[in-house]
Amino acid sequence: KQDNPTESISKKNLKKMLLGKAKKWDNGDKVVLVTLKAGNTHEKFIKAFAGKTAKQFTNYWRKMVFSGKGKMPKSFESEEDLAAFVAENKGALGYTAEGVVFDGTRVLVIK
């Protein structure tokens, strides 16, 4: 969401957020992770920043849910729907294809 003051995130912190190990932003807001259901952007992003294949990522979250350690991230069919959710929800974290920016969202630099 655009009003989140965070402008950059380390790869290490991003991985923790993607895996449900970091649950808050620096300003104290709860991280609300959202993902794409499938596709090239989803597969590349999850592989690059969570260190898992898309299938491993889904299975990881299923185990987290089953063990009571987490709640499955909300997922979207389209980048537009994902971005609309991020724009409207405090603490939301999602991703789109490189160079695709939507109103109401903030692009984070990944260091």
Backbone as a chain_set.jsonl record, in Angstrom:
{"seq": "KQDNPTESISKKNLKKMLLGKAKKWDNGDKVVLVTLKAGNTHEKFIKAFAGKTAKQFTNYWRKMVFSGKGKMPKSFESEEDLAAFVAENKGALGYTAEGVVFDGTRVLVIK", "coords": {"N": [[0.857, -1.188, 0.0], [0.453, 2.237, -0.691], [0.774, 4.09, 1.422], [2.468, 2.913, 3.204], [5.465, 3.425, 4.838], [7.834, 2.14, 4.152], [10.484, 1.837, 1.879], [12.364, 0.211, 0.782], [13.523, -3.197, 0.849], [15.292, -5.861, 2.318], [16.658, -8.795, 0.727], [16.744, -10.905, 2.472], [14.88, -10.207, 4.51], [12.581, -10.055, 2.929], [12.327, -12.722, 2.133], [11.786, -13.87, 4.63], [9.287, -12.709, 5.138], [7.791, -13.771, 3.018], [7.778, -16.414, 3.767], [6.382, -16.389, 6.083], [7.729, -15.889, 8.429], [8.525, -13.419, 9.262], [6.42, -11.145, 10.567], [5.643, -8.533, 10.789], [5.836, -5.151, 9.571], [8.414, -2.614, 9.535], [7.21, -0.355, 10.668], [5.407, -1.44, 12.368], [2.995, -2.342, 11.366], [0.955, -5.139, 10.482], [2.098, -7.721, 8.34], [0.492, -8.508, 5.386], [0.401, -10.944, 3.371], [0.03, -11.491, -0.076], [-0.453, -13.417, -3.024], [0.111, -14.409, -6.472], [-1.916, -16.796, -8.202], [-0.793, -18.528, -10.066], [1.473, -18.922, -12.878], [4.043, -17.312, -14.9], [5.227, -14.971, -13.727], [4.645, -15.391, -11.013], [5.991, -17.872, -10.547], [8.698, -17.188, -11.115], [9.18, -15.101, -9.245], [8.729, -16.33, -6.709], [10.646, -18.359, -6.775], [13.013, -16.834, -6.979], [12.945, -15.224, -4.631], [11.803, -16.58, -2.437], [13.092, -18.9, -2.57], [12.081, -21.31, -3.43], [10.263, -23.684, -5.464], [7.167, -22.998, -7.183], [5.317, -24.988, -6.496], [6.545, -26.143, -4.212], [6.405, -23.927, -2.536], [3.612, -23.61, -2.19], [3.064, -26.08, -0.931], [4.624, -25.737, 1.373], [3.197, -23.66, 2.656], [0.78, -24.978, 3.068], [1.537, -26.843, 4.989], [2.196, -25.08, 7.043], [-0.341, -24.042, 7.653], [-1.677, -26.396, 8.408], [-0.244, -27.077, 10.708], [-0.925, -25.024, 12.326], [0.591, -22.739, 12.341], [0.366, -20.675, 10.599], [-1.527, -18.767, 8.141], [-2.869, -19.459, 5.04], [-1.635, -17.57, 2.319], [-3.646, -15.124, 0.686], [-4.647, -15.555, -2.645], [-4.483, -14.508, -6.091], [-5.91, -14.437, -9.392], [-5.148, -12.568, -11.309], [-2.71, -9.947, -11.922], [-3.735, -7.396, -11.739], [-5.95, -7.671, -9.996], [-4.607, -8.514, -7.694], [-2.992, -6.255, -7.211], [-4.979, -4.33, -6.757], [-6.003, -5.237, -4.329], [-3.725, -4.923, -2.691], [-3.444, -2.149, -2.816], [-5.636, -1.34, -1.346], [-5.41, -2.399, 1.222], [-3.996, -2.174, 4.361], [-0.638, -2.81, 5.14], [-0.344, -4.779, 3.248], [1.424, -7.011, 1.096], [2.572, -7.775, -2.03], [3.254, -8.838, -5.429], [4.172, -7.981, -8.801], [4.685, -8.276, -12.362], [7.883, -7.24, -13.568], [8.289, -3.782, -13.915], [5.59, -3.266, -14.062], [3.3, -1.205, -12.686], [0.889, -0.166, -10.343], [-1.682, 2.188, -9.531], [-1.904, 3.485, -6.225], [-0.302, 1.652, -5.045], [2.941, 0.854, -3.682], [6.191, 0.652, -4.95], [8.702, -1.449, -3.927], [12.185, -1.35, -3.389], [14.309, -4.026, -3.801], [16.913, -5.176, -1.961]], "CA": [[0.0, 0.0, 0.0], [1.266, 3.428, -0.898], [1.068, 4.834, 2.648], [3.501, 2.221, 3.98], [6.67, 4.24, 4.686], [8.964, 1.33, 3.713], [10.837, 2.071, 0.476], [13.205, -0.886, 0.306], [13.493, -4.376, 1.701], [16.413, -6.76, 2.024], [16.233, -10.114, 0.245], [16.583, -11.741, 3.663], [13.597, -9.859, 5.129], [11.522, -10.43, 2.003], [12.167, -14.178, 2.245], [11.11, -14.128, 5.91], [7.877, -12.339, 4.982], [7.178, -14.743, 2.111], [7.649, -17.689, 4.468], [5.598, -16.193, 7.303], [8.609, -15.827, 9.603], [8.484, -12.016, 9.675], [4.982, -10.875, 10.534], [5.372, -7.093, 10.918], [6.673, -4.171, 8.893], [9.193, -1.786, 10.472], [6.336, 0.591, 11.362], [4.528, -2.187, 13.263], [1.834, -2.899, 10.659], [0.997, -6.571, 10.203], [2.303, -8.086, 6.942], [-0.607, -9.256, 4.781], [0.99, -11.478, 2.151], [-0.847, -11.962, -1.139], [0.314, -13.975, -4.127], [-0.604, -14.807, -7.673], [-2.231, -18.231, -8.135], [0.085, -19.292, -10.949], [2.015, -18.133, -13.976], [5.465, -17.047, -14.999], [5.63, -13.975, -12.726], [4.591, -16.074, -9.715], [7.064, -18.87, -10.458], [10.008, -16.513, -11.054], [9.304, -14.35, -7.998], [8.839, -17.264, -5.586], [11.947, -19.022, -6.895], [14.071, -15.859, -6.709], [12.929, -14.588, -3.316], [11.476, -17.529, -1.365], [14.009, -20.027, -2.729], [11.28, -22.526, -3.601], [9.421, -23.726, -6.656], [5.79, -22.624, -6.855], [4.69, -26.133, -5.827], [7.137, -26.226, -2.868], [5.87, -22.8, -1.784], [2.24, -23.976, -1.827], [3.146, -27.163, 0.06], [5.147, -25.123, 2.599], [2.1, -22.956, 3.318], [-0.194, -25.982, 3.533], [2.077, -27.38, 6.258], [2.061, -24.018, 8.044], [-1.758, -24.006, 8.016], [-1.988, -27.643, 9.109], [0.388, -27.068, 12.03], [-1.431, -23.879, 13.08], [1.618, -21.69, 12.396], [0.122, -19.605, 9.64], [-2.755, -18.761, 7.349], [-2.521, -19.456, 3.621], [-1.775, -16.245, 1.695], [-4.72, -14.943, -0.296], [-4.041, -15.553, -3.977], [-5.28, -13.873, -7.136], [-5.701, -14.886, -10.775], [-4.518, -11.52, -12.122], [-1.898, -8.923, -11.261], [-4.624, -6.261, -11.48], [-6.708, -7.967, -8.78], [-3.643, -8.511, -6.592], [-2.607, -4.858, -6.96], [-6.133, -3.635, -6.169], [-6.043, -5.649, -2.922], [-2.592, -4.272, -2.019], [-3.734, -0.712, -2.721], [-6.726, -1.098, -0.396], [-5.219, -3.06, 2.507], [-2.839, -1.773, 5.144], [0.338, -3.865, 5.406], [-0.349, -5.797, 2.195], [2.644, -7.231, 0.324], [2.362, -8.623, -3.192], [4.246, -8.633, -6.482], [3.697, -7.989, -10.179], [5.785, -8.383, -13.315], [8.797, -6.098, -13.541], [7.854, -2.633, -14.7], [4.141, -3.089, -13.975], [3.006, -0.454, -11.471], [-0.525, 0.171, -10.227], [-2.01, 3.305, -8.636], [-2.233, 3.118, -4.844], [0.686, 0.715, -4.508], [4.305, 1.354, -3.607], [7.199, -0.287, -5.432], [9.816, -1.562, -3.001], [13.484, -1.745, -3.927], [14.797, -5.232, -3.114], [18.375, -5.068, -1.86]], "C": [[0.891, 1.234, 0.0], [1.614, 4.163, 0.395], [2.029, 4.097, 3.583], [4.807, 2.981, 3.766], [7.897, 3.463, 4.185], [9.223, 1.55, 2.227], [11.707, 0.968, -0.101], [13.132, -2.022, 1.314], [14.679, -5.259, 1.323], [15.859, -8.088, 1.515], [15.948, -11.035, 1.42], [15.228, -11.482, 4.33], [12.425, -10.245, 4.241], [11.26, -11.93, 2.088], [11.435, -14.536, 3.535], [9.622, -13.801, 5.816], [7.152, -13.351, 4.102], [6.933, -16.083, 2.795], [6.934, -17.564, 5.81], [6.424, -16.115, 8.568], [8.769, -14.395, 10.12], [7.034, -11.582, 9.491], [4.625, -9.392, 10.609], [6.341, -6.285, 10.061], [7.437, -3.377, 9.952], [8.313, -0.825, 11.262], [5.321, -0.106, 12.275], [3.286, -2.755, 12.603], [2.038, -4.386, 10.412], [1.207, -6.796, 8.707], [1.11, -8.925, 6.476], [-0.102, -9.724, 3.413], [-0.092, -11.933, 1.181], [0.017, -12.405, -2.312], [-0.555, -14.118, -5.37], [-0.84, -16.304, -7.584], [-1.241, -19.056, -8.938], [0.696, -18.341, -11.973], [3.491, -17.845, -13.837], [5.959, -16.063, -13.935], [5.669, -14.613, -11.346], [5.771, -17.026, -9.559], [8.432, -18.224, -10.309], [10.212, -15.807, -9.714], [9.53, -15.281, -6.81], [10.19, -17.97, -5.604], [13.067, -18.068, -6.476], [14.106, -15.404, -5.252], [12.495, -15.484, -2.161], [12.389, -18.752, -1.438], [13.291, -21.353, -2.901], [10.608, -22.502, -4.969], [8.017, -23.313, -6.213], [5.096, -23.746, -6.082], [5.23, -26.286, -4.397], [6.583, -25.127, -1.974], [4.449, -23.104, -1.3], [2.24, -25.056, -0.749], [3.654, -26.654, 1.402], [4.004, -24.46, 3.371], [1.013, -23.907, 3.793], [0.25, -26.574, 4.86], [1.945, -26.35, 7.373], [0.62, -23.946, 8.552], [-2.107, -25.225, 8.864], [-1.433, -27.648, 10.53], [-0.067, -25.887, 12.89], [-0.449, -22.726, 13.168], [1.373, -20.539, 11.434], [-1.186, -19.78, 8.91], [-2.333, -18.617, 5.887], [-2.67, -18.047, 3.041], [-2.934, -16.226, 0.71], [-4.051, -14.894, -1.664], [-5.03, -15.055, -5.023], [-4.917, -14.419, -8.505], [-4.905, -13.86, -11.574], [-3.703, -10.55, -11.271], [-2.75, -7.715, -10.906], [-5.409, -6.468, -10.187], [-5.806, -7.957, -7.554], [-3.289, -7.072, -6.215], [-3.745, -4.071, -6.329], [-6.242, -3.98, -4.69], [-4.937, -4.944, -2.143], [-2.879, -2.786, -1.808], [-4.751, -0.397, -1.632], [-6.468, -1.628, 1.014], [-3.896, -2.701, 3.159], [-1.927, -2.981, 5.389], [0.449, -4.912, 4.323], [0.966, -5.809, 1.43], [2.327, -8.196, -0.802], [3.41, -8.293, -4.234], [3.555, -8.669, -7.84], [4.912, -8.13, -11.081], [6.625, -7.11, -13.268], [8.277, -4.993, -14.456], [6.357, -2.38, -14.679], [3.822, -2.435, -12.641], [1.532, -0.057, -11.488], [-0.72, 1.321, -9.25], [-2.364, 2.772, -7.247], [-1.264, 2.127, -4.231], [2.051, 1.379, -4.491], [5.24, 0.269, -4.114], [8.352, -0.285, -4.436], [11.077, -1.975, -3.751], [13.945, -2.954, -3.11], [16.31, -5.196, -3.158], [18.998, -6.409, -1.579]], "O": [[1.952, 1.252, 0.624], [2.662, 4.805, 0.459], [2.366, 4.614, 4.649], [5.221, 3.168, 2.622], [8.902, 4.078, 3.83], [8.306, 1.463, 1.41], [11.787, 0.802, -1.318], [12.738, -1.838, 2.465], [15.021, -5.385, 0.147], [14.729, -8.46, 1.833], [15.025, -11.847, 1.373], [14.513, -12.423, 4.674], [11.395, -10.708, 4.731], [10.107, -12.362, 2.111], [10.564, -15.406, 3.536], [8.789, -14.532, 6.352], [6.025, -13.745, 4.405], [5.996, -16.802, 2.447], [6.886, -18.521, 6.583], [5.889, -16.257, 9.668], [9.109, -14.188, 11.285], [6.493, -11.646, 8.388], [3.454, -9.027, 10.505], [7.492, -6.669, 9.853], [7.127, -3.468, 11.14], [8.628, -0.507, 12.409], [4.477, 0.552, 12.883], [2.586, -3.568, 13.207], [3.157, -4.836, 10.163], [0.567, -6.136, 7.888], [0.766, -9.93, 7.099], [-0.172, -8.99, 2.427], [-1.011, -12.661, 1.555], [1.083, -11.842, -2.561], [-1.776, -13.968, -5.325], [-0.054, -17.016, -6.958], [-0.887, -20.165, -8.537], [0.471, -17.131, -11.94], [4.103, -18.099, -12.8], [6.994, -16.295, -13.311], [6.618, -14.402, -10.591], [6.471, -16.988, -8.547], [9.238, -18.649, -9.481], [11.285, -15.9, -9.117], [10.422, -15.045, -5.996], [10.807, -18.157, -4.555], [13.959, -18.444, -5.716], [15.187, -15.217, -4.694], [12.792, -15.173, -1.007], [12.458, -19.543, -0.497], [13.831, -22.405, -2.557], [10.408, -21.44, -5.558], [7.717, -23.283, -5.02], [4.37, -23.484, -5.124], [4.457, -26.532, -3.471], [6.32, -25.356, -0.793], [4.126, -22.878, -0.134], [1.503, -24.958, 0.232], [3.175, -27.084, 2.451], [3.855, -24.664, 4.576], [0.387, -23.659, 4.823], [-0.568, -26.783, 5.755], [1.623, -26.695, 8.51], [0.393, -23.804, 9.753], [-2.751, -25.104, 9.906], [-2.073, -28.159, 11.449], [0.348, -25.758, 14.042], [-0.631, -21.823, 13.985], [2.093, -19.542, 11.456], [-1.864, -20.799, 9.04], [-1.53, -17.747, 5.549], [-3.697, -17.399, 3.239], [-3.17, -17.198, -0.009], [-3.006, -14.263, -1.825], [-6.246, -15.167, -4.861], [-3.777, -14.811, -8.754], [-4.086, -14.225, -12.417], [-3.962, -10.358, -10.083], [-2.517, -7.073, -9.881], [-5.523, -5.55, -9.375], [-6.191, -7.454, -6.499], [-3.288, -6.717, -5.036], [-3.509, -3.234, -5.458], [-6.543, -3.107, -3.876], [-5.181, -4.424, -1.054], [-2.59, -2.236, -0.746], [-4.732, 0.693, -1.059], [-7.243, -1.329, 1.923], [-2.825, -2.898, 2.587], [-2.394, -4.045, 5.797], [1.245, -5.843, 4.445], [1.549, -4.761, 1.151], [1.865, -9.31, -0.558], [4.352, -7.551, -3.957], [2.508, -9.293, -8.012], [6.047, -8.106, -10.606], [6.117, -6.032, -12.961], [7.884, -5.23, -15.598], [5.897, -1.378, -15.225], [4.042, -3.029, -11.586], [0.998, 0.337, -12.524], [-0.004, 1.42, -8.253], [-3.033, 1.748, -7.111], [-1.371, 1.79, -3.052], [2.285, 2.353, -5.206], [5.098, -0.899, -3.752], [8.913, 0.769, -4.137], [11.04, -2.835, -4.631], [13.967, -2.91, -1.88], [16.919, -5.185, -4.228], [20.219, -6.51, -1.461]]}, "num_chains": 1, "name": "protein.A"}
